[in-house]
Amino acid sequence: MGRAFEFRKERKFKRWAKMAVQFTRLGKEIVMAVKDGGPNPESNSRLRTAMQNAKAVNMPKDRVEAAIKRASSKDEKDYEELVYEGYAPHGVAVLVETATDNTNRTVANVRSYFTKVGGTLGKTGSLDFIFSRKSVFRFDPGERDLEELEFELIDAGLEELFVETDEEGKDVAVIHAAYEDFGKMQKTLEGLGIELKSAKLERISLSTTEISEEAAADVLKLIDKLEEDDDVQAVYHNMAE
């Protein structure tokens, strides 16, 4: 019974830690959105999207409001958005999106994570042939006719519509559109009354690298270290599932 209790306790701690990281990243995104387009979500689509994503992961309303208020202060630092690209062990491509108020700290940390596991940091643009930036929207399909929805979204730039299973085993409808069609697709989905779980610009791998489970453990060490860093907003890789 003692072991079972410790296991549940560890799982709960990991969930809390993951949630804390999500809230930190979303808070930073809210700050950047406000500085970019003002504190009114009605006229600032980036802020509206960030608030929508915060709601999807149950980020407390007071934390969202605090981030908006903080961003409106002249004392709040500006964040610079930077992308780092490289290879993890066993030839797996890894792309890291960051938002930082100290570029020297961020690049030093990211480089050290790659180096410690035997990976290498490359030049910006070196992985353009592996990753494509896409507009990605997720929502609960419910009883909606997805085939009919596909026709309604063609003019908004729909490239692909499919269903995947989330961490809780629930069906989630996923839409892919071109990077430049993000605003048009978001507006169309809002007009159709679809409540989104998330709306993001993501990096989709165009090819995958097959490696053993043992080798995958080495790659996951790097990914875990990157995802724990406060300056990191997202990590993408092309390791086959």
C-alpha positions as CSV (number, residue, x, y, z in Angstrom):
1,M,0.0,0.0,0.0
2,G,2.9,2.3,0.8
3,R,4.3,1.8,-2.7
4,A,1.0,2.5,-4.3
5,F,0.6,5.7,-2.4
6,E,4.1,6.8,-3.4
7,F,3.3,6.0,-7.0
8,R,0.1,8.1,-7.0
9,K,2.0,10.9,-5.2
10,E,4.7,10.9,-7.9
11,R,2.1,10.9,-10.7
12,K,0.3,13.8,-9.1
13,F,3.6,15.8,-8.7
14,K,4.4,15.2,-12.4
15,R,0.9,16.5,-13.4
16,W,1.4,19.6,-11.3
17,A,4.8,20.2,-12.7
18,K,3.6,19.8,-16.2
19,M,0.7,22.1,-15.5
20,A,3.0,24.7,-14.0
21,V,5.2,24.7,-17.1
22,Q,2.1,25.1,-19.3
23,F,0.9,28.1,-17.3
24,T,4.3,29.7,-17.5
25,R,4.5,29.4,-21.2
26,L,0.9,30.6,-21.7
27,G,1.5,33.5,-19.4
28,K,4.5,34.5,-21.5
29,E,2.5,34.1,-24.7
30,I,-0.2,36.4,-23.2
31,V,2.4,39.0,-22.3
32,M,3.9,38.9,-25.9
33,A,0.4,39.1,-27.4
34,V,-0.5,42.2,-25.3
35,K,2.7,44.0,-26.1
36,D,2.2,43.1,-29.8
37,G,-1.4,44.2,-30.2
38,G,-2.8,45.6,-27.0
39,P,-4.9,44.2,-24.1
40,N,-8.3,43.9,-25.9
41,P,-8.9,40.3,-27.2
42,E,-11.7,41.6,-29.4
43,S,-9.2,43.5,-31.5
44,N,-6.1,41.4,-30.8
45,S,-6.4,37.9,-32.4
46,R,-3.1,36.7,-31.0
47,L,-4.3,37.5,-27.4
48,R,-7.7,36.0,-28.1
49,T,-5.9,32.8,-29.2
50,A,-3.6,32.8,-26.2
51,M,-6.6,33.2,-23.8
52,Q,-8.4,30.4,-25.6
53,N,-5.4,28.1,-25.2
54,A,-5.2,29.0,-21.5
55,K,-8.8,28.2,-21.0
56,A,-8.3,24.8,-22.7
57,V,-5.8,23.7,-20.0
58,N,-7.8,25.2,-17.2
59,M,-5.4,28.1,-16.5
60,P,-7.0,30.1,-13.6
61,K,-8.7,33.3,-14.8
62,D,-6.9,35.4,-12.3
63,R,-3.5,34.3,-13.7
64,V,-4.7,35.2,-17.2
65,E,-5.8,38.6,-16.0
66,A,-2.6,39.1,-14.0
67,A,-0.5,38.3,-17.2
68,I,-2.5,40.9,-19.2
69,K,-2.1,43.5,-16.5
70,R,1.7,42.7,-16.2
71,A,2.2,43.1,-19.9
72,S,0.5,46.5,-19.9
73,S,3.2,47.7,-17.4
74,K,6.2,49.6,-18.7
75,D,8.4,47.7,-16.3
76,E,7.6,44.3,-17.9
77,K,10.5,43.1,-20.0
78,D,10.2,42.3,-23.7
79,Y,10.6,38.8,-24.9
80,E,12.5,37.9,-28.0
81,E,11.3,34.8,-29.9
82,L,14.2,32.6,-31.2
83,V,14.3,29.2,-32.8
84,Y,17.2,26.8,-32.3
85,E,17.8,23.7,-34.6
86,G,20.0,20.7,-34.2
87,Y,20.3,17.0,-34.0
88,A,19.9,14.8,-30.9
89,P,21.8,11.5,-30.7
90,H,21.0,8.9,-33.3
91,G,20.3,11.5,-36.0
92,V,17.0,12.7,-34.7
93,A,16.2,16.3,-35.8
94,V,15.1,18.6,-33.0
95,L,13.7,22.2,-33.3
96,V,13.3,24.4,-30.2
97,E,11.1,27.5,-30.0
98,T,12.0,30.0,-27.3
99,A,10.9,33.3,-25.9
100,T,13.5,35.0,-23.7
101,D,14.6,38.2,-22.1
102,N,18.2,37.1,-22.0
103,T,19.4,35.5,-25.3
104,N,22.9,34.7,-23.9
105,R,21.4,32.6,-21.2
106,T,19.0,30.8,-23.5
107,V,21.5,29.9,-26.2
108,A,24.0,28.7,-23.6
109,N,21.4,26.5,-21.9
110,V,20.1,25.1,-25.2
111,R,23.6,24.4,-26.4
112,S,24.6,22.6,-23.2
113,Y,21.5,20.4,-23.3
114,F,22.5,19.2,-26.8
115,T,26.2,18.8,-25.9
116,K,25.6,16.8,-22.7
117,V,23.7,14.0,-24.6
118,G,26.1,14.0,-27.6
119,G,23.9,16.1,-29.9
120,T,24.8,19.1,-32.0
121,L,23.3,22.5,-32.4
122,G,23.0,23.7,-36.0
123,K,22.4,26.9,-37.9
124,T,19.0,28.5,-38.2
125,G,17.2,27.1,-41.3
126,S,19.2,23.9,-41.4
127,L,16.1,21.8,-40.7
128,D,13.7,23.6,-43.1
129,F,13.6,20.5,-45.3
130,I,12.4,18.4,-42.3
131,F,9.8,20.7,-40.6
132,S,7.0,22.7,-42.1
133,R,5.1,25.3,-40.1
134,K,1.4,24.8,-40.1
135,S,-1.7,26.3,-38.5
136,V,-3.2,23.6,-36.2
137,F,-6.6,23.7,-34.6
138,R,-8.1,21.1,-32.2
139,F,-11.7,20.8,-31.0
140,D,-14.1,18.2,-29.6
141,P,-15.8,16.7,-32.7
142,G,-19.0,15.7,-30.7
143,E,-21.7,14.7,-33.1
144,R,-20.6,17.1,-35.9
145,D,-20.4,15.7,-39.4
146,L,-16.7,16.1,-40.2
147,E,-17.1,15.3,-43.9
148,E,-19.6,18.1,-44.3
149,L,-17.3,20.4,-42.2
150,E,-14.4,19.7,-44.6
151,F,-16.4,21.2,-47.5
152,E,-17.2,24.3,-45.3
153,L,-13.5,24.8,-44.5
154,I,-12.0,24.4,-48.0
155,D,-12.2,28.2,-48.8
156,A,-10.5,28.9,-45.4
157,G,-7.5,26.9,-46.5
158,L,-8.2,23.5,-45.1
159,E,-5.4,21.0,-45.9
160,E,-6.3,18.1,-43.7
161,L,-9.0,17.2,-41.1
162,F,-8.6,14.0,-39.0
163,V,-9.3,12.6,-35.5
164,E,-6.7,11.7,-33.0
165,T,-6.9,10.4,-29.4
166,D,-5.7,12.7,-26.5
167,E,-3.9,11.7,-23.3
168,E,-7.2,10.9,-21.6
169,G,-8.3,8.6,-24.4
170,K,-10.9,11.1,-25.9
171,D,-11.3,11.8,-29.6
172,V,-10.1,15.2,-30.7
173,A,-10.6,16.6,-34.2
174,V,-7.5,18.2,-35.7
175,I,-7.3,20.7,-38.6
176,H,-4.2,21.5,-40.6
177,A,-3.9,24.6,-42.7
178,A,-1.1,26.6,-44.2
179,Y,0.9,28.9,-41.9
180,E,-0.5,32.0,-43.7
181,D,-4.1,30.9,-43.4
182,F,-4.1,30.9,-39.5
183,G,-6.3,34.0,-39.2
184,K,-8.7,33.1,-41.9
185,M,-9.2,29.6,-40.6
186,Q,-9.6,30.8,-37.0
187,K,-12.2,33.3,-38.0
188,T,-14.1,30.7,-40.1
189,L,-14.2,28.2,-37.2
190,E,-15.4,31.0,-34.8
191,G,-18.1,31.9,-37.3
192,L,-19.3,28.2,-37.3
193,G,-19.6,28.3,-33.5
194,I,-16.8,25.7,-33.0
195,E,-15.2,26.0,-29.6
196,L,-11.5,25.3,-30.0
197,K,-9.4,23.4,-27.5
198,S,-6.3,25.0,-29.0
199,A,-5.2,27.1,-31.9
200,K,-1.4,27.1,-32.6
201,L,1.3,27.4,-35.2
202,E,3.2,24.1,-35.0
203,R,6.1,22.5,-36.7
204,I,5.1,19.3,-38.5
205,S,7.8,16.9,-39.5
206,L,7.8,15.9,-43.2
207,S,9.9,12.8,-42.5
208,T,10.6,10.6,-39.5
209,T,13.7,8.8,-38.2
210,E,13.2,5.2,-37.0
211,I,15.4,4.3,-34.0
212,S,15.3,1.6,-31.3
213,E,13.6,2.0,-27.9
214,E,17.0,2.2,-26.2
215,A,18.1,5.0,-28.6
216,A,14.8,6.8,-28.1
217,A,15.5,7.0,-24.4
218,D,18.7,9.0,-25.2
219,V,16.6,11.4,-27.3
220,L,13.9,11.8,-24.7
221,K,16.6,12.8,-22.1
222,L,17.3,15.8,-24.4
223,I,13.7,16.6,-25.0
224,D,12.9,16.5,-21.3
225,K,15.7,18.8,-20.4
226,L,14.6,21.3,-23.1
227,E,11.0,21.2,-22.0
228,E,11.9,21.9,-18.4
229,D,13.7,25.2,-19.4
230,D,11.6,28.3,-18.6
231,D,12.7,30.0,-21.8
232,V,11.5,27.1,-24.0
233,Q,8.0,27.5,-25.5
234,A,7.9,24.3,-27.7
235,V,10.0,21.4,-28.8
236,Y,9.5,19.4,-32.0
237,H,11.3,16.3,-33.3
238,N,11.1,13.8,-36.1
239,M,11.6,10.6,-34.1
240,A,9.1,8.0,-35.2
241,E,6.5,7.2,-32.5
